[in-house]
Amino acid sequence: MENRAITPSLSQDQTQAPSDEMQEALRIWGGRPLSGNVRISGAKNSALALMAGALLCPEPCRLRNVPSLVDINRMGQVLQSLGVKLQQQEDALDIDASTLTTSKAPYELVSQLRASFFVIGSLVARLGSARVPLPGGCAIGARPVDLHVRGLQALGAEVRIEHGIVYADVKGRGGKLKGAKIYLDYPSVGATETLMMAATLAEGETIIENAAQEPEVEDLANFCRAMGAKIRGAGTNTVIIVGVPRLHTTDYSIIPDRIETGTFLVAGAITRSEISLSPVIPEHLTPAIAKLREMGCQVIFEAPNRLRIVPGELRATDIETLPYPGFPTDMQAQFMALLSVSTGNSVVTETVFENRMGHVPELVRMGADIRIKGENAIIRGVPLLSGAPVSGTDLRASAALVVAGLAADGETLMKGLRHLDRGYDNFESKLRKLGAKLERVTL
């Protein structure tokens, strides 16, 4: 595998929030129809997990279809801090973990990106030791690591948390974890991925019950299998891993991002525009497509990996977020924007994260009629939203406000772009190619 010249790194403005004097915002002029095709990037949540999974392999690996995102750069910095060599060209990322030199991840990086905590499984499996700070990320609710900790303990690691750092060590057996039967109290994606990675190099068989079934979990399993791991059942609620002594190099392409796809489907629906999207994996979008059809839109399969949305008169519907294959919490905010301009009354129930309604006051500023009662948002559809100054409180809330601004009357000024840049690859450019009028400005 040849080395290439571009090393992922972050400029200062990407590693911290902009100052008040230099805050960026997105100015959106609403009411313009969209048309054309959107090219969907690789899945953010897959890419982050696969980058952590590459630590398991003592040979160079290549990931393709890697999205260009702040979060990807941050994970790259975490890997580099562990001694890993990275080379990137366009959407291909070469990861050489043969040079893995330390099991200690730095707080200043892990605290900015929750997914970086998942390196703990690979580090313990490969080195028999890990020192990983408790994670950070969007403030959308409690996402404890107790499931990760209990699972690693079941695999034979001694785990303790001191001063905000998780210490995990394997004593004896040459630093090798030992297969075990693990039941997850909740089908956590992060815990499933962490424990699946840890079990790939463990001695014997590991069974993870009540495992997360998200497509990103299956993608990680497929990547590990491509490196020689023995995993079956990924994508179901029971994953079985038989440990192997060593993994080998691979060249692997990441699945398309189902949340980016869903966001653009909503953008088409809310602007009453017909657009197509590719590449996509339609079965990953089943709940979102079902709700769009309930609301009066047509979603047409133009080819095995291509969708077209044909908008209709929008009708109210009810949504409850659930672990996959239920309706994804990462699409809740975008659909709430769409429901706010649909005829009738809707209820959105958020069961996954307790603080994921930060977009509601901002949508109300744009003229939406939404009331929150506990974990429910009661939405009474209005004919039209109005442009207003708003702030994105997390990644998906920011996306929801952008799509709301595309359909609103007048101009919307959205702050909080540091959230948006974490999860959408060239979002503004893709929207402009569809005919949207928006620009990034410095305030």
Disulfide bonds with the S-S distance in Angstrom:
none
